[in-house]
Amino acid sequence: MGVGGTAIQRIRYGLTGLAFVFVMVLLGTVIIRSGEDPVSNASANNVVEAPSDPLGELGVAPGPATENEAGAAPAR
């Protein structure tokens, strides 16, 4: 094999290794999730809904301009 054949072989080995790692992580995830308690998953569905405007509840969302700010802007 020439230089081009060696490069192709390295790419093939690299992609095969990546595919192997991907499959191993996928199998590990399936095994870990299958061992979870189904009762805890059912209770997770009863979680209170997230607020519709979380930034507004924290007071950091931009709101309507106050009278002082509205008067300070130059009119065009």
PDB file of N, CA, C, O and CB in Angstrom:
ATOM      1  N   MET A   1       0.827  -1.184   0.000  1.00  0.00           N
ATOM      2  CA  MET A   1       0.000   0.000   0.000  1.00  0.00           C
ATOM      3  C   MET A   1       0.867   1.241   0.000  1.00  0.00           C
ATOM      4  O   MET A   1       1.954   1.264   0.577  1.00  0.00           O
ATOM      5  CB  MET A   1      -0.938   0.001   1.196  1.00  0.00           C
ATOM      6  N   GLY A   2       0.371   2.259  -0.650  1.00  0.00           N
ATOM      7  CA  GLY A   2       1.091   3.511  -0.705  1.00  0.00           C
ATOM      8  C   GLY A   2       0.693   4.413   0.451  1.00  0.00           C
ATOM      9  O   GLY A   2       0.056   3.979   1.411  1.00  0.00           O
ATOM     10  N   VAL A   3       1.081   5.673   0.340  1.00  0.00           N
ATOM     11  CA  VAL A   3       0.768   6.640   1.388  1.00  0.00           C
ATOM     12  C   VAL A   3      -0.735   6.853   1.485  1.00  0.00           C
ATOM     13  O   VAL A   3      -1.268   6.990   2.586  1.00  0.00           O
ATOM     14  CB  VAL A   3       1.477   7.975   1.123  1.00  0.00           C
ATOM     15  N   GLY A   4      -1.425   6.882   0.352  1.00  0.00           N
ATOM     16  CA  GLY A   4      -2.870   7.090   0.355  1.00  0.00           C
ATOM     17  C   GLY A   4      -3.611   5.934   1.004  1.00  0.00           C
ATOM     18  O   GLY A   4      -4.619   6.142   1.679  1.00  0.00           O
ATOM     19  N   GLY A   5      -3.120   4.721   0.806  1.00  0.00           N
ATOM     20  CA  GLY A   5      -3.750   3.549   1.411  1.00  0.00           C
ATOM     21  C   GLY A   5      -3.603   3.554   2.920  1.00  0.00           C
ATOM     22  O   GLY A   5      -4.516   3.130   3.629  1.00  0.00           O
ATOM     23  N   THR A   6      -2.484   4.020   3.420  1.00  0.00           N
ATOM     24  CA  THR A   6      -2.259   4.086   4.857  1.00  0.00           C
ATOM     25  C   THR A   6      -3.183   5.111   5.498  1.00  0.00           C
ATOM     26  O   THR A   6      -3.707   4.880   6.588  1.00  0.00           O
ATOM     27  CB  THR A   6      -0.799   4.427   5.157  1.00  0.00           C
ATOM     28  N   ALA A   7      -3.383   6.233   4.833  1.00  0.00           N
ATOM     29  CA  ALA A   7      -4.266   7.266   5.363  1.00  0.00           C
ATOM     30  C   ALA A   7      -5.706   6.766   5.400  1.00  0.00           C
ATOM     31  O   ALA A   7      -6.425   7.010   6.369  1.00  0.00           O
ATOM     32  CB  ALA A   7      -4.167   8.547   4.520  1.00  0.00           C
ATOM     33  N   ILE A   8      -6.124   6.074   4.356  1.00  0.00           N
ATOM     34  CA  ILE A   8      -7.479   5.535   4.315  1.00  0.00           C
ATOM     35  C   ILE A   8      -7.662   4.492   5.417  1.00  0.00           C
ATOM     36  O   ILE A   8      -8.715   4.430   6.052  1.00  0.00           O
ATOM     37  CB  ILE A   8      -7.779   4.919   2.930  1.00  0.00           C
ATOM     38  N   GLN A   9      -6.634   3.674   5.638  1.00  0.00           N
ATOM     39  CA  GLN A   9      -6.713   2.650   6.673  1.00  0.00           C
ATOM     40  C   GLN A   9      -6.820   3.293   8.060  1.00  0.00           C
ATOM     41  O   GLN A   9      -7.579   2.813   8.901  1.00  0.00           O
ATOM     42  CB  GLN A   9      -5.486   1.720   6.604  1.00  0.00           C
ATOM     43  N   ARG A  10      -6.085   4.351   8.303  1.00  0.00           N
ATOM     44  CA  ARG A  10      -6.156   5.047   9.592  1.00  0.00           C
ATOM     45  C   ARG A  10      -7.540   5.665   9.802  1.00  0.00           C
ATOM     46  O   ARG A  10      -8.091   5.615  10.902  1.00  0.00           O
ATOM     47  CB  ARG A  10      -5.069   6.140   9.675  1.00  0.00           C
ATOM     48  N   ILE A  11      -8.090   6.242   8.745  1.00  0.00           N
ATOM     49  CA  ILE A  11      -9.430   6.824   8.847  1.00  0.00           C
ATOM     50  C   ILE A  11     -10.450   5.732   9.142  1.00  0.00           C
ATOM     51  O   ILE A  11     -11.340   5.918   9.973  1.00  0.00           O
ATOM     52  CB  ILE A  11      -9.805   7.576   7.546  1.00  0.00           C
ATOM     53  N   ARG A  12     -10.324   4.594   8.465  1.00  0.00           N
ATOM     54  CA  ARG A  12     -11.248   3.484   8.686  1.00  0.00           C
ATOM     55  C   ARG A  12     -11.157   2.990  10.131  1.00  0.00           C
ATOM     56  O   ARG A  12     -12.183   2.749  10.766  1.00  0.00           O
ATOM     57  CB  ARG A  12     -10.951   2.331   7.706  1.00  0.00           C
ATOM     58  N   TYR A  13      -9.935   2.838  10.657  1.00  0.00           N
ATOM     59  CA  TYR A  13      -9.768   2.409  12.051  1.00  0.00           C
ATOM     60  C   TYR A  13     -10.346   3.436  13.021  1.00  0.00           C
ATOM     61  O   TYR A  13     -10.970   3.071  14.017  1.00  0.00           O
ATOM     62  CB  TYR A  13      -8.284   2.174  12.364  1.00  0.00           C
ATOM     63  N   GLY A  14     -10.142   4.690  12.736  1.00  0.00           N
ATOM     64  CA  GLY A  14     -10.659   5.739  13.600  1.00  0.00           C
ATOM     65  C   GLY A  14     -12.172   5.761  13.632  1.00  0.00           C
ATOM     66  O   GLY A  14     -12.770   5.869  14.702  1.00  0.00           O
ATOM     67  N   LEU A  15     -12.800   5.658  12.465  1.00  0.00           N
ATOM     68  CA  LEU A  15     -14.264   5.642  12.404  1.00  0.00           C
ATOM     69  C   LEU A  15     -14.839   4.387  13.051  1.00  0.00           C
ATOM     70  O   LEU A  15     -15.891   4.440  13.688  1.00  0.00           O
ATOM     71  CB  LEU A  15     -14.733   5.740  10.953  1.00  0.00           C
ATOM     72  N   THR A  16     -14.152   3.259  12.889  1.00  0.00           N
ATOM     73  CA  THR A  16     -14.594   2.030  13.542  1.00  0.00           C
ATOM     74  C   THR A  16     -14.507   2.176  15.056  1.00  0.00           C
ATOM     75  O   THR A  16     -15.401   1.727  15.773  1.00  0.00           O
ATOM     76  CB  THR A  16     -13.752   0.828  13.068  1.00  0.00           C
ATOM     77  N   GLY A  17     -13.451   2.791  15.545  1.00  0.00           N
ATOM     78  CA  GLY A  17     -13.304   3.019  16.979  1.00  0.00           C
ATOM     79  C   GLY A  17     -14.382   3.947  17.517  1.00  0.00           C
ATOM     80  O   GLY A  17     -14.937   3.702  18.589  1.00  0.00           O
ATOM     81  N   LEU A  18     -14.681   5.007  16.782  1.00  0.00           N
ATOM     82  CA  LEU A  18     -15.741   5.924  17.196  1.00  0.00           C
ATOM     83  C   LEU A  18     -17.094   5.219  17.236  1.00  0.00           C
ATOM     84  O   LEU A  18     -17.875   5.425  18.164  1.00  0.00           O
ATOM     85  CB  LEU A  18     -15.802   7.128  16.253  1.00  0.00           C
ATOM     86  N   ALA A  19     -17.368   4.403  16.249  1.00  0.00           N
ATOM     87  CA  ALA A  19     -18.631   3.659  16.220  1.00  0.00           C
ATOM     88  C   ALA A  19     -18.704   2.694  17.402  1.00  0.00           C
ATOM     89  O   ALA A  19     -19.763   2.544  18.012  1.00  0.00           O
ATOM     90  CB  ALA A  19     -18.779   2.887  14.886  1.00  0.00           C
ATOM     91  N   PHE A  20     -17.599   2.047  17.728  1.00  0.00           N
ATOM     92  CA  PHE A  20     -17.563   1.127  18.857  1.00  0.00           C
ATOM     93  C   PHE A  20     -17.833   1.868  20.169  1.00  0.00           C
ATOM     94  O   PHE A  20     -18.609   1.393  20.997  1.00  0.00           O
ATOM     95  CB  PHE A  20     -16.207   0.409  18.919  1.00  0.00           C
ATOM     96  N   VAL A  21     -17.206   3.013  20.360  1.00  0.00           N
ATOM     97  CA  VAL A  21     -17.425   3.804  21.573  1.00  0.00           C
ATOM     98  C   VAL A  21     -18.877   4.266  21.639  1.00  0.00           C
ATOM     99  O   VAL A  21     -19.478   4.228  22.713  1.00  0.00           O
ATOM    100  CB  VAL A  21     -16.469   5.021  21.616  1.00  0.00           C
ATOM    101  N   PHE A  22     -19.447   4.695  20.539  1.00  0.00           N
ATOM    102  CA  PHE A  22     -20.842   5.133  20.504  1.00  0.00           C
ATOM    103  C   PHE A  22     -21.774   4.005  20.916  1.00  0.00           C
ATOM    104  O   PHE A  22     -22.687   4.216  21.715  1.00  0.00           O
ATOM    105  CB  PHE A  22     -21.212   5.638  19.104  1.00  0.00           C
ATOM    106  N   VAL A  23     -21.557   2.820  20.385  1.00  0.00           N
ATOM    107  CA  VAL A  23     -22.405   1.675  20.718  1.00  0.00           C
ATOM    108  C   VAL A  23     -22.249   1.315  22.194  1.00  0.00           C
ATOM    109  O   VAL A  23     -23.236   0.981  22.849  1.00  0.00           O
ATOM    110  CB  VAL A  23     -22.056   0.460  19.828  1.00  0.00           C
ATOM    111  N   MET A  24     -21.034   1.377  22.726  1.00  0.00           N
ATOM    112  CA  MET A  24     -20.812   1.053  24.136  1.00  0.00           C
ATOM    113  C   MET A  24     -21.525   2.060  25.047  1.00  0.00           C
ATOM    114  O   MET A  24     -22.134   1.668  26.042  1.00  0.00           O
ATOM    115  CB  MET A  24     -19.300   1.027  24.448  1.00  0.00           C
ATOM    116  N   VAL A  25     -21.454   3.344  24.717  1.00  0.00           N
ATOM    117  CA  VAL A  25     -22.142   4.364  25.517  1.00  0.00           C
ATOM    118  C   VAL A  25     -23.649   4.176  25.416  1.00  0.00           C
ATOM    119  O   VAL A  25     -24.355   4.318  26.415  1.00  0.00           O
ATOM    120  CB  VAL A  25     -21.745   5.789  25.056  1.00  0.00           C
ATOM    121  N   LEU A  26     -24.145   3.864  24.246  1.00  0.00           N
ATOM    122  CA  LEU A  26     -25.576   3.623  24.054  1.00  0.00           C
ATOM    123  C   LEU A  26     -26.040   2.435  24.886  1.00  0.00           C
ATOM    124  O   LEU A  26     -27.081   2.510  25.538  1.00  0.00           O
ATOM    125  CB  LEU A  26     -25.887   3.382  22.569  1.00  0.00           C
ATOM    126  N   LEU A  27     -25.290   1.353  24.875  1.00  0.00           N
ATOM    127  CA  LEU A  27     -25.655   0.178  25.672  1.00  0.00           C
ATOM    128  C   LEU A  27     -25.590   0.485  27.162  1.00  0.00           C
ATOM    129  O   LEU A  27     -26.456   0.049  27.920  1.00  0.00           O
ATOM    130  CB  LEU A  27     -24.734  -1.002  25.340  1.00  0.00           C
ATOM    131  N   GLY A  28     -24.583   1.222  27.586  1.00  0.00           N
ATOM    132  CA  GLY A  28     -24.481   1.596  28.994  1.00  0.00           C
ATOM    133  C   GLY A  28     -25.656   2.436  29.440  1.00  0.00           C
ATOM    134  O   GLY A  28     -26.166   2.248  30.544  1.00  0.00           O
ATOM    135  N   THR A  29     -26.090   3.353  28.607  1.00  0.00           N
ATOM    136  CA  THR A  29     -27.239   4.189  28.933  1.00  0.00           C
ATOM    137  C   THR A  29     -28.505   3.351  29.039  1.00  0.00           C
ATOM    138  O   THR A  29     -29.307   3.562  29.948  1.00  0.00           O
ATOM    139  CB  THR A  29     -27.417   5.285  27.883  1.00  0.00           C
ATOM    140  N   VAL A  30     -28.695   2.418  28.140  1.00  0.00           N
ATOM    141  CA  VAL A  30     -29.872   1.553  28.179  1.00  0.00           C
ATOM    142  C   VAL A  30     -29.865   0.711  29.446  1.00  0.00           C
ATOM    143  O   VAL A  30     -30.907   0.539  30.079  1.00  0.00           O
ATOM    144  CB  VAL A  30     -29.926   0.648  26.935  1.00  0.00           C
ATOM    145  N   ILE A  31     -28.720   0.192  29.819  1.00  0.00           N
ATOM    146  CA  ILE A  31     -28.628  -0.644  31.016  1.00  0.00           C
ATOM    147  C   ILE A  31     -28.899   0.180  32.267  1.00  0.00           C
ATOM    148  O   ILE A  31     -29.605  -0.275  33.166  1.00  0.00           O
ATOM    149  CB  ILE A  31     -27.245  -1.310  31.109  1.00  0.00           C
ATOM    150  N   ILE A  32     -28.347   1.384  32.334  1.00  0.00           N
ATOM    151  CA  ILE A  32     -28.544   2.227  33.509  1.00  0.00           C
ATOM    152  C   ILE A  32     -30.011   2.643  33.627  1.00  0.00           C
ATOM    153  O   ILE A  32     -30.569   2.619  34.723  1.00  0.00           O
ATOM    154  CB  ILE A  32     -27.636   3.471  33.440  1.00  0.00           C
ATOM    155  N   ARG A  33     -30.632   3.019  32.528  1.00  0.00           N
ATOM    156  CA  ARG A  33     -32.033   3.466  32.578  1.00  0.00           C
ATOM    157  C   ARG A  33     -32.988   2.324  32.863  1.00  0.00           C
ATOM    158  O   ARG A  33     -34.054   2.547  33.435  1.00  0.00           O
ATOM    159  CB  ARG A  33     -32.419   4.133  31.272  1.00  0.00           C
ATOM    160  N   SER A  34     -32.634   1.109  32.478  1.00  0.00           N
ATOM    161  CA  SER A  34     -33.522  -0.020  32.741  1.00  0.00           C
ATOM    162  C   SER A  34     -33.533  -0.372  34.225  1.00  0.00           C
ATOM    163  O   SER A  34     -34.481  -0.996  34.701  1.00  0.00           O
ATOM    164  CB  SER A  34     -33.097  -1.238  31.914  1.00  0.00           C
ATOM    165  N   GLY A  35     -32.505   0.014  34.957  1.00  0.00           N
ATOM    166  CA  GLY A  35     -32.445  -0.276  36.376  1.00  0.00           C
ATOM    167  C   GLY A  35     -33.109   0.764  37.248  1.00  0.00           C
ATOM    168  O   GLY A  35     -33.165   0.580  38.464  1.00  0.00           O
ATOM    169  N   GLU A  36     -33.611   1.838  36.691  1.00  0.00           N
ATOM    170  CA  GLU A  36     -34.253   2.880  37.480  1.00  0.00           C
ATOM    171  C   GLU A  36     -35.582   2.393  38.025  1.00  0.00           C
ATOM    172  O   GLU A  36     -36.218   1.516  37.441  1.00  0.00           O
ATOM    173  CB  GLU A  36     -34.453   4.143  36.645  1.00  0.00           C
ATOM    174  N   ASP A  37     -36.000   2.966  39.145  1.00  0.00           N
ATOM    175  CA  ASP A  37     -37.253   2.608  39.791  1.00  0.00           C
ATOM    176  C   ASP A  37     -38.412   3.242  39.035  1.00  0.00           C
ATOM    177  O   ASP A  37     -38.449   4.466  38.909  1.00  0.00           O
ATOM    178  CB  ASP A  37     -37.257   3.050  41.271  1.00  0.00           C
ATOM    179  N   PRO A  38     -39.363   2.454  38.525  1.00  0.00           N
ATOM    180  CA  PRO A  38     -40.487   3.040  37.780  1.00  0.00           C
ATOM    181  C   PRO A  38     -41.391   3.906  38.650  1.00  0.00           C
ATOM    182  O   PRO A  38     -42.089   4.776  38.127  1.00  0.00           O
ATOM    183  CB  PRO A  38     -41.309   1.942  37.146  1.00  0.00           C
ATOM    184  N   VAL A  39     -41.396   3.689  39.969  1.00  0.00           N
ATOM    185  CA  VAL A  39     -42.220   4.507  40.850  1.00  0.00           C
ATOM    186  C   VAL A  39     -41.690   5.935  40.881  1.00  0.00           C
ATOM    187  O   VAL A  39     -42.473   6.885  40.904  1.00  0.00           O
ATOM    188  CB  VAL A  39     -42.255   3.913  42.273  1.00  0.00           C
ATOM    189  N   SER A  40     -40.373   6.095  40.881  1.00  0.00           N
ATOM    190  CA  SER A  40     -39.805   7.442  40.885  1.00  0.00           C
ATOM    191  C   SER A  40     -40.096   8.161  39.576  1.00  0.00           C
ATOM    192  O   SER A  40     -40.244   9.383  39.567  1.00  0.00           O
ATOM    193  CB  SER A  40     -38.297   7.387  41.129  1.00  0.00           C
ATOM    194  N   ASN A  41     -40.179   7.428  38.473  1.00  0.00           N
ATOM    195  CA  ASN A  41     -40.528   8.051  37.198  1.00  0.00           C
ATOM    196  C   ASN A  41     -41.971   8.527  37.202  1.00  0.00           C
ATOM    197  O   ASN A  41     -42.274   9.571  36.624  1.00  0.00           O
ATOM    198  CB  ASN A  41     -40.302   7.074  36.043  1.00  0.00           C
ATOM    199  N   ALA A  42     -42.879   7.778  37.849  1.00  0.00           N
ATOM    200  CA  ALA A  42     -44.282   8.175  37.905  1.00  0.00           C
ATOM    201  C   ALA A  42     -44.446   9.422  38.755  1.00  0.00           C
ATOM    202  O   ALA A  42     -45.268  10.282  38.439  1.00  0.00           O
ATOM    203  CB  ALA A  42     -45.147   7.037  38.458  1.00  0.00           C
ATOM    204  N   SER A  43     -43.678   9.533  39.826  1.00  0.00           N
ATOM    205  CA  SER A  43     -43.792  10.712  40.677  1.00  0.00           C
ATOM    206  C   SER A  43     -43.190  11.942  40.012  1.00  0.00           C
ATOM    207  O   SER A  43     -43.542  13.069  40.361  1.00  0.00           O
ATOM    208  CB  SER A  43     -43.115  10.462  42.015  1.00  0.00           C
ATOM    209  N   ALA A  44     -42.293  11.739  39.066  1.00  0.00           N
ATOM    210  CA  ALA A  44     -41.693  12.870  38.365  1.00  0.00           C
ATOM    211  C   ALA A  44     -42.704  13.561  37.458  1.00  0.00           C
ATOM    212  O   ALA A  44     -42.522  14.727  37.107  1.00  0.00           O
ATOM    213  CB  ALA A  44     -40.490  12.410  37.551  1.00  0.00           C
ATOM    214  N   ASN A  45     -43.767  12.857  37.073  1.00  0.00           N
ATOM    215  CA  ASN A  45     -44.788  13.457  36.219  1.00  0.00           C
ATOM    216  C   ASN A  45     -45.681  14.422  36.990  1.00  0.00           C
ATOM    217  O   ASN A  45     -46.401  15.210  36.376  1.00  0.00           O
ATOM    218  CB  ASN A  45     -45.635  12.373  35.579  1.00  0.00           C
ATOM    219  N   ASN A  46     -45.652  14.380  38.325  1.00  0.00           N
ATOM    220  CA  ASN A  46     -46.484  15.234  39.141  1.00  0.00           C
ATOM    221  C   ASN A  46     -45.792  16.532  39.525  1.00  0.00           C
ATOM    222  O   ASN A  46     -46.225  17.211  40.457  1.00  0.00           O
ATOM    223  CB  ASN A  46     -46.904  14.503  40.371  1.00  0.00           C
ATOM    224  N   VAL A  47     -44.747  16.877  38.836  1.00  0.00           N
ATOM    225  CA  VAL A  47     -43.993  18.079  39.132  1.00  0.00           C
ATOM    226  C   VAL A  47     -44.826  19.301  38.757  1.00  0.00           C
ATOM    227  O   VAL A  47     -45.535  19.293  37.751  1.00  0.00           O
ATOM    228  CB  VAL A  47     -42.641  18.081  38.384  1.00  0.00           C
ATOM    229  N   VAL A  48     -44.734  20.342  39.567  1.00  0.00           N
ATOM    230  CA  VAL A  48     -45.451  21.583  39.297  1.00  0.00           C
ATOM    231  C   VAL A  48     -44.913  22.181  38.004  1.00  0.00           C
ATOM    232  O   VAL A  48     -43.710  22.129  37.749  1.00  0.00           O
ATOM    233  CB  VAL A  48     -45.309  22.589  40.481  1.00  0.00           C
ATOM    234  N   GLU A  49     -45.787  22.741  37.198  1.00  0.00           N
ATOM    235  CA  GLU A  49     -45.383  23.306  35.915  1.00  0.00           C
ATOM    236  C   GLU A  49     -44.407  24.456  36.116  1.00  0.00           C
ATOM    237  O   GLU A  49     -44.476  25.188  37.102  1.00  0.00           O
ATOM    238  CB  GLU A  49     -46.608  23.783  35.129  1.00  0.00           C
ATOM    239  N   ALA A  50     -43.510  24.596  35.174  1.00  0.00           N
ATOM    240  CA  ALA A  50     -42.534  25.674  35.221  1.00  0.00           C
ATOM    241  C   ALA A  50     -43.250  27.004  34.983  1.00  0.00           C
ATOM    242  O   ALA A  50     -44.239  27.049  34.252  1.00  0.00           O
ATOM    243  CB  ALA A  50     -41.408  25.453  34.170  1.00  0.00           C
ATOM    244  N   PRO A  51     -42.768  28.069  35.585  1.00  0.00           N
ATOM    245  CA  PRO A  51     -43.409  29.363  35.363  1.00  0.00           C
ATOM    246  C   PRO A  51     -43.315  29.768  33.897  1.00  0.00           C
ATOM    247  O   PRO A  51     -42.345  29.444  33.212  1.00  0.00           O
ATOM    248  CB  PRO A  51     -42.770  30.438  36.251  1.00  0.00           C
ATOM    249  N   SER A  52     -44.318  30.469  33.434  1.00  0.00           N
ATOM    250  CA  SER A  52     -44.340  30.840  32.029  1.00  0.00           C
ATOM    251  C   SER A  52     -43.363  31.972  31.735  1.00  0.00           C
ATOM    252  O   SER A  52     -42.914  32.116  30.598  1.00  0.00           O
ATOM    253  CB  SER A  52     -45.744  31.243  31.617  1.00  0.00           C
ATOM    254  N   ASP A  53     -43.029  32.768  32.729  1.00  0.00           N
ATOM    255  CA  ASP A  53     -42.100  33.879  32.540  1.00  0.00           C
ATOM    256  C   ASP A  53     -41.105  33.904  33.694  1.00  0.00           C
ATOM    257  O   ASP A  53     -41.241  34.719  34.607  1.00  0.00           O
ATOM    258  CB  ASP A  53     -42.861  35.232  32.439  1.00  0.00           C
ATOM    259  N   PRO A  54     -40.099  33.016  33.667  1.00  0.00           N
ATOM    260  CA  PRO A  54     -39.182  32.922  34.805  1.00  0.00           C
ATOM    261  C   PRO A  54     -38.370  34.196  35.023  1.00  0.00           C
ATOM    262  O   PRO A  54     -38.080  34.539  36.169  1.00  0.00           O
ATOM    263  CB  PRO A  54     -38.244  31.757  34.608  1.00  0.00           C
ATOM    264  N   LEU A  55     -37.997  34.899  33.973  1.00  0.00           N
ATOM    265  CA  LEU A  55     -37.221  36.135  34.153  1.00  0.00           C
ATOM    266  C   LEU A  55     -38.082  37.223  34.781  1.00  0.00           C
ATOM    267  O   LEU A  55     -37.590  38.031  35.568  1.00  0.00           O
ATOM    268  CB  LEU A  55     -36.652  36.623  32.804  1.00  0.00           C
ATOM    269  N   GLY A  56     -39.354  37.244  34.436  1.00  0.00           N
ATOM    270  CA  GLY A  56     -40.257  38.227  35.031  1.00  0.00           C
ATOM    271  C   GLY A  56     -40.456  37.984  36.518  1.00  0.00           C
ATOM    272  O   GLY A  56     -40.568  38.933  37.295  1.00  0.00           O
ATOM    273  N   GLU A  57     -40.500  36.718  36.920  1.00  0.00           N
ATOM    274  CA  GLU A  57     -40.649  36.400  38.330  1.00  0.00           C
ATOM    275  C   GLU A  57     -39.405  36.790  39.126  1.00  0.00           C
ATOM    276  O   GLU A  57     -39.504  37.155  40.298  1.00  0.00           O
ATOM    277  CB  GLU A  57     -40.939  34.917  38.504  1.00  0.00           C
ATOM    278  N   LEU A  58     -38.246  36.713  38.496  1.00  0.00           N
ATOM    279  CA  LEU A  58     -37.013  37.106  39.166  1.00  0.00           C
ATOM    280  C   LEU A  58     -36.832  38.619  39.176  1.00  0.00           C
ATOM    281  O   LEU A  58     -36.024  39.142  39.943  1.00  0.00           O
ATOM    282  CB  LEU A  58     -35.822  36.448  38.495  1.00  0.00           C
ATOM    283  N   GLY A  59     -37.567  39.314  38.342  1.00  0.00           N
ATOM    284  CA  GLY A  59     -37.471  40.768  38.280  1.00  0.00           C
ATOM    285  C   GLY A  59     -36.338  41.256  37.404  1.00  0.00           C
ATOM    286  O   GLY A  59     -35.911  42.401  37.546  1.00  0.00           O
ATOM    287  N   VAL A  60     -35.838  40.428  36.504  1.00  0.00           N
ATOM    288  CA  VAL A  60     -34.746  40.850  35.636  1.00  0.00           C
ATOM    289  C   VAL A  60     -35.181  41.029  34.186  1.00  0.00           C
ATOM    290  O   VAL A  60     -34.369  41.406  33.341  1.00  0.00           O
ATOM    291  CB  VAL A  60     -33.624  39.849  35.706  1.00  0.00           C
ATOM    292  N   ALA A  61     -36.440  40.767  33.888  1.00  0.00           N
ATOM    293  CA  ALA A  61     -36.929  40.909  32.526  1.00  0.00           C
ATOM    294  C   ALA A  61     -37.192  42.383  32.230  1.00  0.00           C
ATOM    295  O   ALA A  61     -37.649  43.121  33.103  1.00  0.00           O
ATOM    296  CB  ALA A  61     -38.209  40.070  32.310  1.00  0.00           C
ATOM    297  N   PRO A  62     -36.909  42.806  31.017  1.00  0.00           N
ATOM    298  CA  PRO A  62     -37.221  44.186  30.667  1.00  0.00           C
ATOM    299  C   PRO A  62     -38.732  44.383  30.647  1.00  0.00           C
ATOM    300  O   PRO A  62     -39.473  43.569  30.097  1.00  0.00           O
ATOM    301  CB  PRO A  62     -36.606  44.559  29.300  1.00  0.00           C
ATOM    302  N   GLY A  63     -39.160  45.455  31.243  1.00  0.00           N
ATOM    303  CA  GLY A  63     -40.589  45.730  31.306  1.00  0.00           C
ATOM    304  C   GLY A  63     -40.892  47.068  30.665  1.00  0.00           C
ATOM    305  O   GLY A  63     -40.030  47.647  30.004  1.00  0.00           O
ATOM    306  N   PRO A  64     -42.104  47.570  30.851  1.00  0.00           N
ATOM    307  CA  PRO A  64     -42.456  48.870  30.281  1.00  0.00           C
ATOM    308  C   PRO A  64     -41.633  49.977  30.941  1.00  0.00           C
ATOM    309  O   PRO A  64     -41.284  49.890  32.118  1.00  0.00           O
ATOM    310  CB  PRO A  64     -43.969  49.149  30.452  1.00  0.00           C
ATOM    311  N   ALA A  65     -41.336  50.993  30.180  1.00  0.00           N
ATOM    312  CA  ALA A  65     -40.525  52.104  30.673  1.00  0.00           C
ATOM    313  C   ALA A  65     -41.308  52.899  31.708  1.00  0.00           C
ATOM    314  O   ALA A  65     -42.511  53.115  31.562  1.00  0.00           O
ATOM    315  CB  ALA A  65     -40.083  53.019  29.510  1.00  0.00           C
ATOM    316  N   THR A  66     -40.618  53.326  32.743  1.00  0.00           N
ATOM    317  CA  THR A  66     -41.262  54.165  33.747  1.00  0.00           C
ATOM    318  C   THR A  66     -41.380  55.585  33.211  1.00  0.00           C
ATOM    319  O   THR A  66     -40.808  55.905  32.170  1.00  0.00           O
ATOM    320  CB  THR A  66     -40.472  54.144  35.081  1.00  0.00           C
ATOM    321  N   GLU A  67     -42.108  56.425  33.907  1.00  0.00           N
ATOM    322  CA  GLU A  67     -42.315  57.797  33.437  1.00  0.00           C
ATOM    323  C   GLU A  67     -41.007  58.576  33.377  1.00  0.00           C
ATOM    324  O   GLU A  67     -40.829  59.403  32.483  1.00  0.00           O
ATOM    325  CB  GLU A  67     -43.306  58.520  34.344  1.00  0.00           C
ATOM    326  N   ASN A  68     -40.093  58.333  34.303  1.00  0.00           N
ATOM    327  CA  ASN A  68     -38.814  59.038  34.313  1.00  0.00           C
ATOM    328  C   ASN A  68     -37.983  58.666  33.086  1.00  0.00           C
ATOM    329  O   ASN A  68     -37.370  59.532  32.462  1.00  0.00           O
ATOM    330  CB  ASN A  68     -38.035  58.719  35.600  1.00  0.00           C
ATOM    331  N   GLU A  69     -37.963  57.378  32.741  1.00  0.00           N
ATOM    332  CA  GLU A  69     -37.191  56.941  31.591  1.00  0.00           C
ATOM    333  C   GLU A  69     -37.823  57.401  30.290  1.00  0.00           C
ATOM    334  O   GLU A  69     -37.116  57.735  29.339  1.00  0.00           O
ATOM    335  CB  GLU A  69     -37.048  55.435  31.595  1.00  0.00           C
ATOM    336  N   ALA A  70     -39.157  57.421  30.237  1.00  0.00           N
ATOM    337  CA  ALA A  70     -39.836  57.822  29.006  1.00  0.00           C
ATOM    338  C   ALA A  70     -39.629  59.314  28.721  1.00  0.00           C
ATOM    339  O   ALA A  70     -39.534  59.716  27.561  1.00  0.00           O
ATOM    340  CB  ALA A  70     -41.339  57.504  29.099  1.00  0.00           C
ATOM    341  N   GLY A  71     -39.560  60.129  29.766  1.00  0.00           N
ATOM    342  CA  GLY A  71     -39.359  61.561  29.574  1.00  0.00           C
ATOM    343  C   GLY A  71     -37.928  61.909  29.240  1.00  0.00           C
ATOM    344  O   GLY A  71     -37.682  62.977  28.679  1.00  0.00           O
ATOM    345  N   ALA A  72     -36.965  61.050  29.562  1.00  0.00           N
ATOM    346  CA  ALA A  72     -35.568  61.361  29.344  1.00  0.00           C
ATOM    347  C   ALA A  72     -35.148  61.105  27.884  1.00  0.00           C
ATOM    348  O   ALA A  72     -34.141  61.649  27.432  1.00  0.00           O
ATOM    349  CB  ALA A  72     -34.704  60.541  30.295  1.00  0.00           C
ATOM    350  N   ALA A  73     -35.903  60.291  27.152  1.00  0.00           N
ATOM    351  CA  ALA A  73     -35.534  59.997  25.782  1.00  0.00           C
ATOM    352  C   ALA A  73     -35.884  61.169  24.887  1.00  0.00           C
ATOM    353  O   ALA A  73     -36.985  61.712  24.979  1.00  0.00           O
ATOM    354  CB  ALA A  73     -36.224  58.724  25.296  1.00  0.00           C
ATOM    355  N   PRO A  74     -34.958  61.569  24.017  1.00  0.00           N
ATOM    356  CA  PRO A  74     -35.249  62.699  23.100  1.00  0.00           C
ATOM    357  C   PRO A  74     -36.265  62.281  22.040  1.00  0.00           C
ATOM    358  O   PRO A  74     -36.186  61.176  21.503  1.00  0.00           O
ATOM    359  CB  PRO A  74     -33.943  63.203  22.413  1.00  0.00           C
ATOM    360  N   ALA A  75     -37.190  63.135  21.746  1.00  0.00           N
ATOM    361  CA  ALA A  75     -38.213  62.887  20.733  1.00  0.00           C
ATOM    362  C   ALA A  75     -37.670  63.278  19.372  1.00  0.00           C
ATOM    363  O   ALA A  75     -36.970  64.282  19.241  1.00  0.00           O
ATOM    364  CB  ALA A  75     -39.516  63.666  21.047  1.00  0.00           C
ATOM    365  N   ARG A  76     -37.987  62.497  18.370  1.00  0.00           N
ATOM    366  CA  ARG A  76     -37.521  62.818  17.007  1.00  0.00           C
ATOM    367  C   ARG A  76     -38.682  63.089  16.118  1.00  0.00           C
ATOM    368  O   ARG A  76     -38.499  63.378  14.935  1.00  0.00           O
ATOM    369  CB  ARG A  76     -36.677  61.690  16.422  1.00  0.00           C
TER     370      ARG A  76
END
